[in-house]
Amino acid sequence: MQIEIPDRGGFASALVHLKPGEEFVSEAGAMYVASDNIDIDVTTRAKHSGGVLGGLRRMLASEGFFLSTYRTTDGRPGHVGLAPVQMGDVSRVDMDGSVAWLCAGGSYLGSARTIDVDTKFQGFKGFFSGESLSFVRLSGTGPFLVSAFGQIVELEVRGGLTVDTGHVVAYEETLQYSLGKIGGSWLQSFLAGEGIVFHFSGHGKLLVQSHNPDEFGRRIGSALPPRER
């Protein structure tokens, strides 16, 4: 399976080349182009994602209820183009089966059919951080795609790292996090404009986005004229 990301940056997308017998899964509505021999099957499940219950759990993770599965129909290679709704970067991660990944805040874009797509409840940490109550959990082997608002930066955590809420894209399950403050006190933290932050610990990879879509939405929303009723 070959995946191209032609223009990484503010308006990135992915072009997935499928050989006969290969399948790729994405969020429903992510496809913007496909060769004429691509079959698209839209369902609530992908492998062990749990049918309707899996769709409801993905909605708690700020993902779509439906998933699309792509495959060729005539024994020839085909391709499908995928793009996120919001402007930003797209990145590919290759899994070897040794560790699972967790995708936060609607960052999951798609994955090979060989990867299990499920959800993991984050408890009230997700509620207080402003993130989803659940994250999408990916396990298995093969590539998957994530999207972000702004640039995606890959970091290697060795011990500890602090990340502002709203900037986490995905991380390896070998990492743990707790919620905390950035300054010496909660007042200093809020006055600094940070509020609650993630304190990551352990060893593993972490993907972050350079811009916060929630903060961007609040800035734009406050500048818009009130809607007429």
C-alpha positions in Angstrom: 0.0 0.0 0.0 1.4 3.3 -1.1 0.3 6.6 0.5 1.3 10.0 -0.8 1.0 13.3 1.1 1.7 15.7 -1.8 1.6 19.0 0.0 2.2 19.0 3.8 1.2 22.2 5.5 -1.9 24.3 5.7 -4.0 22.4 3.1 -2.6 18.8 3.2 -4.4 15.7 1.8 -3.5 12.1 1.2 -3.6 9.9 -1.9 -3.9 6.2 -1.0 -2.9 3.7 -3.8 -4.5 0.3 -3.3 -3.5 -3.0 -4.9 -6.0 -5.7 -5.5 -7.0 -7.2 -2.1 -6.0 -4.2 -0.1 -8.5 -2.1 1.9 -8.4 1.3 3.6 -10.8 2.8 6.1 -11.5 6.4 6.7 -13.9 8.8 8.3 -17.1 9.0 6.1 -17.0 12.1 4.0 -13.2 12.3 3.9 -13.0 11.1 0.3 -12.6 13.8 -2.4 -11.6 11.8 -5.4 -11.4 8.1 -6.3 -10.6 6.0 -9.4 -13.6 4.4 -11.1 -12.7 0.9 -9.9 -12.9 1.8 -6.2 -15.9 0.4 -4.2 -16.9 2.4 -1.2 -18.7 0.6 1.6 -20.1 3.0 4.4 -20.9 1.3 7.7 -20.8 1.9 11.4 -17.9 -0.5 11.9 -14.4 -1.3 10.8 -13.1 -4.7 11.8 -13.7 -4.9 15.6 -15.1 -1.4 16.1 -18.4 -2.8 17.5 -21.2 -1.8 15.0 -23.7 0.8 16.1 -22.2 0.8 19.6 -18.7 1.5 18.1 -20.2 4.4 16.1 -21.6 5.9 19.3 -18.3 5.5 21.1 -16.5 7.2 18.2 -18.9 10.1 18.4 -17.9 10.5 22.1 -14.3 10.8 20.7 -15.4 13.7 18.4 -15.2 11.4 15.4 -17.9 10.5 12.8 -20.5 7.9 13.4 -19.9 6.2 10.0 -16.7 4.8 8.5 -16.0 4.3 4.8 -14.0 1.2 3.5 -12.3 1.4 0.1 -11.3 -1.5 -2.1 -10.8 -2.2 -5.8 -13.4 -4.2 -7.7 -11.7 -5.4 -11.0 -8.3 -6.8 -10.0 -6.5 -3.6 -11.0 -4.8 -1.1 -8.8 -6.9 2.0 -7.8 -6.5 5.1 -5.7 -8.6 7.3 -3.3 -7.9 10.8 -2.2 -8.7 11.7 1.4 -8.7 15.1 3.1 -9.8 16.4 6.6 -12.5 19.0 7.0 -10.4 21.6 8.7 -7.3 23.2 7.2 -4.0 21.8 8.4 -1.4 19.1 8.1 -1.8 15.3 7.4 0.8 12.8 8.7 1.3 9.1 8.2 2.3 6.7 11.1 3.4 3.1 10.5 2.5 0.6 13.2 4.4 -2.6 13.7 2.0 -4.2 16.2 4.2 -3.6 19.3 2.3 -0.7 20.7 -1.1 0.9 20.3 -1.8 4.6 19.5 -4.4 6.9 20.8 -5.8 9.7 18.6 -7.4 12.8 20.3 -9.9 15.4 19.3 -11.1 14.2 15.9 -7.6 13.8 14.6 -8.1 10.3 13.1 -8.4 10.4 9.3 -8.0 6.8 8.1 -6.1 3.5 8.4 -5.3 0.3 6.7 -7.9 -2.5 7.2 -5.3 -4.5 9.2 -5.6 -1.9 12.0 -8.3 -2.3 14.7 -10.2 1.0 15.3 -11.8 1.3 18.7 -12.2 3.9 21.5 -10.8 4.3 25.0 -12.6 6.1 27.7 -10.5 8.9 29.2 -12.7 9.5 32.2 -13.3 13.0 33.5 -9.8 14.0 32.5 -11.1 14.5 29.0 -14.0 16.6 30.3 -11.9 18.9 32.4 -9.2 19.3 29.7 -11.7 20.3 27.1 -10.8 17.2 25.0 -13.2 14.3 24.2 -14.3 11.9 26.9 -12.9 9.1 24.7 -9.9 8.8 22.3 -9.7 6.6 19.2 -7.5 3.6 19.9 -5.6 2.0 17.1 -3.9 -1.4 17.3 -2.4 -3.8 14.8 0.0 -3.4 11.9 0.0 -1.1 9.0 -0.3 2.7 8.3 -2.7 5.2 9.6 -3.3 8.9 8.9 -4.0 11.7 11.3 -4.9 15.3 10.6 -4.3 18.5 12.5 -5.0 22.3 12.6 -1.7 23.8 11.6 1.6 21.8 11.5 2.1 18.4 12.9 5.3 17.9 15.0 6.5 14.5 16.2 8.2 14.5 19.6 10.0 11.7 21.4 9.1 11.7 25.1 11.8 10.4 27.4 10.7 11.1 30.9 8.3 14.0 30.9 6.8 16.7 28.7 4.1 19.5 29.1 1.6 20.1 26.3 -1.1 22.8 26.2 -4.6 21.3 25.9 -6.0 21.5 22.4 -2.6 20.7 20.8 -2.4 16.9 21.3 -3.0 14.9 18.1 -2.0 11.4 18.9 0.4 9.5 21.2 1.7 6.0 21.8 -0.1 4.1 24.6 3.2 3.7 26.4 2.8 7.3 27.5 0.6 8.4 30.4 -0.7 11.9 31.2 -2.1 13.9 34.0 -3.8 17.3 34.1 -2.1 20.2 35.8 -1.1 23.8 35.7 1.8 25.5 34.0 2.7 28.2 36.6 3.4 28.1 40.3 -0.3 28.5 41.1 -3.6 28.1 39.3 -4.0 31.9 39.2 -0.6 32.3 37.5 -1.4 29.5 35.0 -4.7 31.2 34.0 -3.2 34.7 33.9 -0.5 33.3 31.5 -3.3 32.2 29.2 -2.5 28.5 29.6 -5.1 27.2 32.1 -5.0 23.4 32.2 -2.1 21.5 30.5 -1.2 17.9 29.9 1.8 16.5 31.8 3.0 13.5 29.8 5.3 10.9 31.3 7.0 7.7 30.2 8.7 6.8 26.9 7.1 7.0 23.5 6.1 9.1 20.5 3.8 12.1 20.7 2.2 14.1 17.8 1.2 17.7 18.5 -0.4 20.4 16.4 1.0 23.9 16.2 -2.4 25.6 16.4 -5.5 25.2 18.7 -8.7 25.0 16.7 -10.9 25.8 19.8 -9.0 29.0 20.5 -9.1 29.9 16.8 -12.9 29.4 16.8 -13.3 31.5 19.8 -11.2 34.4 18.3 -13.1 34.3 15.1 -16.5 33.9 16.8 -16.0 36.9 19.0 -15.2 39.0 15.9 -18.3 38.0 13.9 -21.5 40.1 14.0 -24.4 38.7 16.1 -26.8 36.6 14.1 -30.2 38.1 13.4 -33.2 36.2 14.7 
